[in-house]
Amino acid sequence: MGEEDNTEEQTETQSISEDHSEQTSSSADNLRVLENIDVKLTVEVGSAELKIRELLRLNEGSVIELDRLAGDPLDILINGTMIAKGEVVMVGERFGIRFVEIVDPQKRIESVK
């Protein structure tokens, strides 16, 4: 009877281990699928509210004051959800963004709800 109990325990342990391996493999497969989904990254410099009258008067050379101070970090959004703050850098002859602060993942999830 002792051998049967030991064999059953080994079988249960092996089954649990196999289930965990399958779940881990399944999770990795799911992550691989998600890795290929396109998302839109947006860098927000600032914003302003205008009346239609002011909008209609805009022309070349017009300047609109934004709600952000010069030198403040810019908001980095993925599909409209803020994920970080950053600063503009030059990458060769193009603009780039350097991440300086990452938003807490819990706050990101809450903002999606």
Steps between C-alpha positions, in 0.01 A plus 500: 500500500792736566632457146156571349466825701850609397426420135172698516681800655767488228231479231312799652822701528593415141148593383513836682847565356376418148194728547730784611728442201201505264371824659843660474531388139147624428579837663815532294304421183238761593774757559652423159162567338470833685852604400386541138207734571555855375439786744510875444757699698421870538709771662289786632672837519204678655149618435289814491131581479389738228174660409387448141553874447868463597538190286364681195750783549806271490737542208866442420716639778226476766618382842282317752613476861485145633425386853852364555814686600809484280729228635216300663504128416266403217223240534561172316180314418429157355156479338395804704622369839788683663786258568791735563646850493795587283709760326571567135842395369661500158571162339708585197280743308176382659324569828490232767366475852698401810293344777569673831215365713283190457142509629424236763341199322210496751417864414513413127248221550271729703506766228381245240189409705 
